[in-house]
Amino acid sequence: MVYEMEAFFKMNKTAVIEPIRVLIVIPGDGRKSINPFSHRQSDSLECEKVEVKRFFLKSRTAIKVVLSEMRRFRQKIASYNPHIVHAHFGTVTSCFCALGTSKPLIITFHGSDLNPAPGDNTFRHKISHLLSQLSAIKAKRIICVSKQLKERLWLGKTKTSVIPVGMNVELFKPMSKLSTRQSLGWQMDQPIVLFNARTDPVGKRLDLAEETIKIVQEYYPTTRLEVLRGQIPPDNMPLYYNAVDCLLMTSDYEGSPMVVKEAMACNLPIVSVDVGDVHERLVGVTPSSITVRNATDLAEAVIKILHLGIRSNGRKVIENISEQKIAHQIIEIYLNSC
């Protein structure tokens, strides 16, 4: 979609043209290694002439800190006077915004804020999801990163748009397998399957991934499962996607997993269960596969990809959701919410 420059501006009450001002609220301390996709989306909106300021919510659990943050938040609202407040993530973050301002509120739900959490059936977890549902009532518009996630909303589906997080196709791109393996100090002839456990090996089903690779090793004995646990700086991830032979996804629940889209942008073949929006993302991507949730079928799909030994056409497909194109969709929501 092509926008005229005037489409990025809002007419104020005195008929003076001014940029749309958006206060984006992101949980964390501001480090770009935490929720990097939220930072990148904010950057992409700035590139499209939206005036963006960020508010980093330092705590979602310590009551004293949250109360202090509420005062700081309201001061920020008063001084900046945004047209829109955009909360990234539900739970405490979206509820904090809903209580802290009367400005039009947009909430992006990313996955864990609405999805069940395997192995975590605590009272605290249930309360967090309740806060997501309650804040959705207050929101002017809602963005869910997958259709599956939208269906978890109790109310507000009519004001909800499904928009995945866009891909930075400049950062995530095909690179030489030889050079990336040399950079990482890896052997050139060893089959390597990538698995991103982050900080949730239970929910990501590391156990199923490990069981899968044991079966793969019956055919390719030297196959290694490279498990990432959130220790790799986001900007270094393209090295890993280009150095391995396959990405394996076995999660119980996801929203719109960035790891799948990043792998696609690097033309890395993917084997995944049907979770989040992976089925939609992998339409037309070869070689790649979506299988049922058991180690035998997953292993069979991985073995086929290792046997082929070629890269995928994922980048051609993922360009449809580049950061720029997603930014245009979000701007349209902003314009309709002011």
C-alpha positions in Angstrom: 0.0 0.0 0.0 1.4 3.4 -1.0 0.6 6.4 1.3 0.7 10.0 0.3 2.8 11.9 2.9 -0.3 13.7 4.2 -1.7 10.4 5.3 0.8 10.3 8.1 -0.5 13.5 9.7 -3.5 14.3 11.8 -5.4 17.6 11.6 -5.7 19.1 15.0 -8.6 21.3 16.2 -7.1 24.5 14.8 -6.6 23.0 11.4 -2.8 22.8 11.7 -1.2 19.7 10.3 0.9 17.8 12.8 2.5 14.4 12.9 0.7 11.6 14.7 2.3 11.2 18.1 2.3 7.7 19.5 3.6 6.6 22.9 4.6 3.0 22.7 4.7 1.1 26.0 7.1 -1.8 26.1 7.9 -3.9 29.2 11.5 -4.0 30.2 14.4 -1.6 30.9 14.9 -0.4 27.4 17.5 -2.9 26.2 16.9 -3.9 22.6 17.8 -7.5 23.4 14.5 -7.7 25.4 11.5 -7.9 23.1 13.6 -6.8 20.1 10.7 -7.1 17.7 8.8 -4.3 19.6 11.8 -2.0 19.2 12.1 -2.8 15.5 8.5 -2.1 14.9 8.8 1.2 16.7 11.8 2.1 14.5 9.9 1.1 11.3 7.0 3.5 12.3 9.5 6.3 12.8 10.8 5.6 9.3 7.3 6.2 8.0 7.1 9.7 9.6 5.2 8.8 12.8 6.4 10.6 15.8 7.2 7.9 18.3 8.3 8.0 22.0 8.9 4.9 24.0 7.9 4.2 27.6 9.6 1.3 29.2 7.7 -0.3 32.1 10.4 -1.3 34.5 8.4 -3.8 36.5 5.1 -5.7 36.2 5.3 -7.4 39.6 6.7 -5.1 42.3 3.8 -3.0 43.5 5.9 0.0 44.7 7.7 0.1 41.4 4.4 -0.1 39.4 2.9 2.7 41.4 6.0 4.8 40.8 5.9 3.9 37.1 2.3 5.0 37.0 3.2 8.5 38.2 6.0 8.6 35.6 3.6 7.4 32.9 1.0 10.0 33.6 3.7 12.7 33.6 4.9 11.4 30.2 1.3 11.5 28.9 0.9 15.1 30.1 4.2 16.4 28.7 4.0 14.5 25.3 0.3 14.6 24.8 0.2 11.6 22.4 -2.7 11.0 20.0 -2.3 7.2 20.6 -1.0 5.0 23.4 0.2 1.6 22.0 0.8 -1.2 24.5 3.0 -4.1 23.4 1.8 -7.1 25.3 -1.3 -7.7 27.4 -1.3 -8.7 31.1 0.0 -6.0 33.4 1.4 -3.9 30.6 -2.0 -3.4 28.8 -3.9 -3.1 32.1 -1.3 -0.5 33.3 -2.0 1.6 30.2 -5.8 1.1 30.4 -5.8 2.5 33.9 -3.2 5.2 33.3 -4.6 7.2 30.4 -7.8 8.2 28.7 -6.0 8.5 25.4 -7.1 6.0 22.7 -5.4 2.7 23.5 -4.2 0.1 21.1 -3.0 -3.2 22.4 -0.8 -5.7 20.6 -1.2 -9.2 22.0 1.9 -11.3 21.1 1.1 -14.8 22.5 2.0 -15.5 26.1 -0.4 -12.8 27.2 -3.4 -14.8 25.9 -2.1 -18.4 25.4 -2.0 -21.0 28.1 1.4 -21.7 29.6 2.1 -25.4 30.0 3.3 -26.3 33.4 2.2 -22.9 34.8 -1.3 -23.1 36.1 -0.7 -20.8 39.0 -3.1 -18.2 40.4 -0.7 -15.5 39.2 -0.8 -16.8 35.6 -4.6 -16.8 35.6 -4.7 -13.3 37.0 -2.3 -12.1 34.2 -4.6 -13.5 31.5 -7.6 -11.9 33.2 -5.9 -8.6 33.0 -5.4 -9.1 29.3 -9.1 -9.8 28.8 -10.2 -6.8 30.9 -7.8 -4.3 29.3 -9.0 -5.5 25.8 -12.4 -4.0 26.8 -10.9 -0.6 27.3 -8.8 -0.7 24.1 -9.9 1.4 21.1 -8.4 -1.2 18.7 -6.6 -4.5 19.2 -3.9 -6.2 17.2 -3.3 -10.0 17.5 -0.3 -11.4 15.8 -2.2 -14.5 14.7 -5.7 -15.7 14.0 -5.3 -18.4 16.6 -4.6 -15.7 19.2 -7.6 -13.6 18.2 -9.9 -16.5 19.0 -8.7 -16.5 22.6 -10.2 -13.1 23.2 -13.5 -13.2 25.2 -14.6 -9.8 23.9 -13.5 -7.3 21.3 -13.1 -9.5 18.3 -14.9 -7.0 16.1 -12.3 -4.3 16.8 -9.4 -6.7 16.4 -7.0 -6.9 13.4 -4.6 -9.8 12.8 -1.2 -8.3 11.9 2.0 -10.3 12.4 5.1 -8.5 13.5 7.0 -7.5 10.4 10.4 -8.8 9.3 13.6 -6.9 9.0 14.6 -8.3 5.7 17.8 -6.2 5.6 19.2 -7.8 8.8 17.8 -11.3 8.2 19.1 -12.4 4.8 20.9 -15.4 3.2 24.6 -15.7 3.9 27.3 -18.2 3.0 27.0 -21.4 5.1 30.8 -21.8 4.9 31.6 -18.3 6.2 28.9 -18.4 9.0 30.1 -21.8 10.2 33.7 -20.6 10.2 32.6 -17.5 12.2 31.0 -19.8 14.8 33.8 -22.3 14.9 31.6 -25.2 13.7 32.5 -28.2 11.5 31.4 -27.9 7.9 30.2 -31.5 7.4 28.1 -31.9 10.5 24.3 -31.8 10.2 23.0 -29.2 12.6 19.3 -28.5 13.6 18.5 -25.3 15.4 16.1 -25.1 18.3 15.2 -21.9 20.1 14.2 -22.8 23.7 14.7 -19.2 24.9 13.9 -19.2 28.6 11.0 -21.6 28.4 12.2 -25.1 27.6 9.0 -26.6 28.9 6.6 -24.6 26.8 8.9 -24.8 23.8 8.9 -28.6 24.2 12.7 -29.1 24.3 12.0 -32.7 25.4 10.1 -33.4 22.1 12.9 -31.8 20.1 15.6 -33.9 21.8 13.5 -37.1 21.2 13.2 -36.1 17.6 16.9 -35.7 17.1 17.6 -39.1 18.7 15.6 -40.7 15.9 17.3 -38.5 13.3 20.7 -39.7 14.6 19.8 -43.2 13.6 20.1 -42.1 10.0 22.5 -39.2 10.4 24.6 -40.2 13.5 26.6 -36.9 13.8 23.5 -34.7 13.8 23.6 -32.0 16.5 20.7 -30.1 18.1 21.9 -26.5 18.6 19.7 -25.2 21.5 19.5 -21.5 22.0 18.4 -20.3 25.4 18.1 -16.5 24.9 21.9 -16.0 25.1 22.4 -14.8 21.5 22.2 -11.0 20.8 19.3 -10.6 18.3 21.5 -9.0 15.7 23.7 -12.1 15.7 20.9 -14.5 15.0 21.3 -14.4 11.1 24.7 -16.2 11.6 22.9 -19.1 13.2 20.1 -19.3 10.7 22.6 -19.4 7.8 25.0 -21.8 9.5 22.4 -24.6 10.3 20.6 -27.0 8.1 17.1 -26.9 9.5 14.9 -25.1 12.2 12.8 -27.3 14.5 9.7 -25.9 16.2 7.8 -28.0 18.7 6.1 -25.5 21.0 2.8 -26.2 22.6 1.7 -22.6 22.1 2.9 -19.6 20.1 1.6 -16.3 18.7 3.5 -15.5 15.5 6.9 -16.9 16.3 9.7 -14.6 15.1 12.1 -17.5 14.9 10.1 -19.0 12.0 9.9 -15.7 10.1 13.6 -14.9 10.7 14.5 -18.4 9.4 12.4 -17.9 6.3 14.1 -14.6 5.6 17.4 -16.5 5.6 16.0 -19.3 3.4 16.4 -21.8 6.2 14.1 -24.9 5.8 11.7 -25.4 8.7 10.1 -28.4 10.4 7.3 -27.4 12.8 4.2 -28.5 14.5 1.0 -26.6 13.7 1.2 -23.8 16.2 0.5 -20.1 16.2 0.5 -18.8 12.6 3.2 -21.2 11.4 0.8 -23.0 9.0 -0.1 -19.7 7.4 3.5 -18.5 7.2 4.8 -21.7 5.5 2.3 -21.8 2.7 4.3 -22.1 -0.5 7.6 -22.5 1.3 9.8 -25.5 0.2 11.5 -27.4 1.5 9.7 -27.1 4.8 7.1 -29.2 6.6 4.4 -29.0 9.2 3.8 -32.4 11.0 1.7 -33.8 13.8 3.1 -33.5 17.3 5.2 -36.6 17.7 8.9 -37.4 17.5 8.6 -40.0 14.7 6.9 -37.7 12.2 9.0 -34.7 13.1 12.2 -36.8 12.6 11.0 -38.1 9.3 10.5 -34.5 8.1 14.0 -33.4 9.4 15.6 -36.4 7.7 14.0 -35.5 4.3 15.4 -31.9 4.6 18.9 -33.1 5.6 18.8 -35.6 2.6 17.9 -32.8 0.2 20.6 -30.5 1.5 19.2 -27.3 -0.1 17.9 -24.0 1.2 14.3 -22.9 1.0 12.4 -20.2 -0.9 11.2 -18.7 2.4 12.6 -15.2 1.8 10.5 -14.7 -1.3 7.4 -15.5 0.7 8.3 -13.5 3.9 8.8 -10.3 1.9 5.0 -9.9 2.0 5.3 -9.0 5.7 8.3 -6.8 5.7 8.6 -4.2 8.5 7.6 -1.4 6.0 4.4 -3.2 4.9 3.4 -4.0 8.4 4.1 -0.4 9.5 1.6 0.8 6.9 -1.1 -1.5 8.3 -0.5 -0.2 11.8 -0.5 3.4 10.7 -3.9 2.8 9.2 -5.1 1.6 12.6 -3.7 4.7 14.2 -5.4 7.0 11.7 -8.8 5.3 12.4 -8.3 5.5 16.1 -7.5 9.2 16.6 
